[in-house]
């Protein structure tokens, strides 16, 4: 379980295909604190550490993960948002984040607004995911509050600290992003759709 509060950034050093899987090697300042078999969220995708060498570690993404996330678009040199799993008893500064991406979204506006940034993202209707104004959403692993919510799209406002310390500074018009919708909202939505 994660909180959506990004701990640091990592840089992709190598991507290797292995049958239907992809092995991704990442350089990060947290590598020396990691252990094999630990979960780390990468742009909101929970992946398991399978190897560690010097300042780099490797994770494996299976076919199902590749199909439902932006991993297939990743390339060497990309900057990735990183968060280690929450410790029991820690403060929950963001919201409950599972690291299980629900679907991919697309940036349809990205504007600086006198010291902050305003992004609007669109997503496909077929998965029946929803947002609500002032509700929680996870974009590339970052816990955010929805500013505006419309059918199959929502907007968020980004403070300067988040912009500078996550990969939001690399999101532009047309960028693909990973979305994890609020887990409580998903359960409520499912309960109502089953009536």
ROSERO-243171 format. One record per residue (C-alpha): x, y, z. Coordinates in steps of 0.2 Angstrom, whole numbers, plus 5000, padded with zeros to 4 digits. Layout:
BEGIN
(pakol (X,Y,Z))
...
! end
This chain:
BEGIN
(pakol (5000,5000,5000))
(pakol (5006,5017,4996))
(pakol (5001,5035,5000))
(pakol (5004,5044,4983))
(pakol (5017,5055,4991))
(pakol (5032,5054,4979))
(pakol (5048,5050,4989))
(pakol (5061,5053,4975))
(pakol (5064,5051,4956))
(pakol (5073,5038,4947))
(pakol (5081,5037,4929))
(pakol (5078,5022,4918))
(pakol (5095,5014,4913))
(pakol (5090,4999,4904))
(pakol (5074,4990,4897))
(pakol (5075,4972,4892))
(pakol (5062,4961,4884))
(pakol (5060,4944,4891))
(pakol (5047,4934,4883))
(pakol (5030,4943,4887))
(pakol (5039,4952,4902))
(pakol (5050,4968,4903))
(pakol (5064,4970,4915))
(pakol (5067,4988,4919))
(pakol (5083,4994,4928))
(pakol (5082,5011,4937))
(pakol (5095,5022,4945))
(pakol (5090,5030,4961))
(pakol (5096,5037,4977))
(pakol (5085,5025,4987))
(pakol (5093,5009,4979))
(pakol (5105,5006,4993))
(pakol (5090,5005,5005))
(pakol (5080,4993,4995))
(pakol (5079,4974,4996))
(pakol (5075,4961,4984))
(pakol (5056,4956,4984))
(pakol (5051,4974,4990))
(pakol (5037,4983,4982))
(pakol (5040,5000,4975))
(pakol (5028,5011,4965))
(pakol (5035,5017,4948))
(pakol (5023,5031,4941))
(pakol (5010,5023,4952))
(pakol (5013,5005,4946))
(pakol (5018,4993,4960))
(pakol (5033,4983,4954))
(pakol (5044,4970,4964))
(pakol (5063,4973,4965))
(pakol (5071,4957,4958))
(pakol (5089,4963,4957))
(pakol (5101,4976,4965))
(pakol (5118,4982,4959))
(pakol (5127,4997,4965))
(pakol (5115,5012,4963))
(pakol (5103,5003,4951))
(pakol (5089,4990,4954))
(pakol (5078,4980,4942))
(pakol (5060,4977,4942))
(pakol (5049,4965,4931))
(pakol (5033,4970,4923))
(pakol (5022,4956,4916))
(pakol (5011,4956,4901))
(pakol (4995,4961,4911))
(pakol (5004,4976,4919))
(pakol (5011,4981,4902))
(pakol (4994,4980,4894))
(pakol (4986,4991,4907))
(pakol (4999,5005,4910))
(pakol (5011,5016,4901))
(pakol (5026,5005,4903))
(pakol (5027,5000,4885))
(pakol (5030,5019,4881))
(pakol (5045,5020,4893))
(pakol (5062,5022,4886))
(pakol (5080,5024,4893))
(pakol (5083,5041,4901))
(pakol (5065,5043,4906))
(pakol (5062,5050,4924))
(pakol (5050,5040,4935))
(pakol (5041,5045,4951))
(pakol (5046,5033,4965))
(pakol (5037,5029,4981))
(pakol (5042,5014,4993))
(pakol (5028,5005,5002))
(pakol (5020,5013,5017))
(pakol (5026,5007,5034))
(pakol (5012,5002,5046))
(pakol (5010,5017,5059))
(pakol (5016,5030,5047))
(pakol (5005,5046,5043))
(pakol (4994,5044,5028))
(pakol (4998,5061,5020))
(pakol (4990,5057,5003))
(pakol (4976,5044,5001))
(pakol (4976,5025,5000))
(pakol (4985,5020,4985))
(pakol (4986,5002,4980))
(pakol (4999,5004,4965))
(pakol (4986,4995,4954))
(pakol (4984,5006,4939))
(pakol (4966,5006,4933))
(pakol (4969,5014,4916))
(pakol (4979,5026,4905))
(pakol (4974,5044,4903))
(pakol (4979,5057,4891))
(pakol (4984,5075,4895))
(pakol (4972,5087,4886))
(pakol (4978,5104,4894))
(pakol (4993,5109,4903))
(pakol (4994,5127,4908))
(pakol (5005,5137,4920))
(pakol (4993,5149,4930))
(pakol (5004,5162,4939))
(pakol (5014,5151,4950))
(pakol (5005,5134,4949))
(pakol (5000,5122,4935))
(pakol (4983,5116,4929))
(pakol (4982,5100,4920))
(pakol (4966,5091,4913))
(pakol (4966,5073,4909))
(pakol (4954,5063,4898))
(pakol (4951,5044,4900))
(pakol (4941,5031,4891))
(pakol (4923,5028,4897))
(pakol (4923,5009,4895))
(pakol (4930,5005,4912))
(pakol (4916,5015,4921))
(pakol (4929,5024,4932))
(pakol (4923,5041,4940))
(pakol (4930,5056,4948))
(pakol (4922,5069,4959))
(pakol (4927,5087,4963))
(pakol (4938,5088,4979))
(pakol (4940,5069,4978))
(pakol (4956,5059,4976))
(pakol (4965,5053,4961))
(pakol (4982,5046,4958))
(pakol (4992,5052,4942))
(pakol (5008,5043,4939))
(pakol (5008,5038,4957))
(pakol (5005,5056,4964))
(pakol (4990,5058,4976))
(pakol (4980,5073,4970))
(pakol (4964,5082,4973))
(pakol (4952,5084,4959))
(pakol (4948,5102,4955))
(pakol (4935,5100,4941))
(pakol (4926,5083,4937))
(pakol (4917,5080,4920))
(pakol (4912,5064,4911))
(pakol (4928,5055,4907))
(pakol (4939,5069,4912))
(pakol (4946,5079,4927))
(pakol (4957,5093,4931))
(pakol (4971,5095,4945))
(pakol (4981,5110,4951))
(pakol (4999,5107,4954))
(pakol (5009,5117,4967))
(pakol (5027,5122,4963))
(pakol (5035,5109,4975))
(pakol (5025,5094,4967))
(pakol (5029,5101,4949))
(pakol (5048,5102,4953))
(pakol (5049,5086,4963))
(pakol (5039,5074,4952))
(pakol (5039,5070,4933))
(pakol (5024,5082,4931))
(pakol (5037,5094,4923))
(pakol (5038,5082,4909))
(pakol (5019,5080,4906))
(pakol (5013,5090,4890))
(pakol (4998,5090,4879))
(pakol (4996,5072,4873))
(pakol (5006,5064,4886))
(pakol (5000,5047,4892))
(pakol (4999,5045,4911))
(pakol (4994,5031,4923))
(pakol (4978,5033,4933))
(pakol (4972,5025,4949))
(pakol (4955,5030,4954))
(pakol (4951,5031,4973))
(pakol (4948,5014,4980))
(pakol (4934,5019,4991))
(pakol (4925,5027,4976))
(pakol (4928,5011,4965))
(pakol (4919,5000,4978))
(pakol (4904,5013,4980))
(pakol (4903,5014,4961))
(pakol (4903,4995,4959))
(pakol (4889,4993,4973))
(pakol (4878,5005,4964))
(pakol (4881,4998,4947))
(pakol (4876,4981,4954))
(pakol (4858,4987,4960))
! end
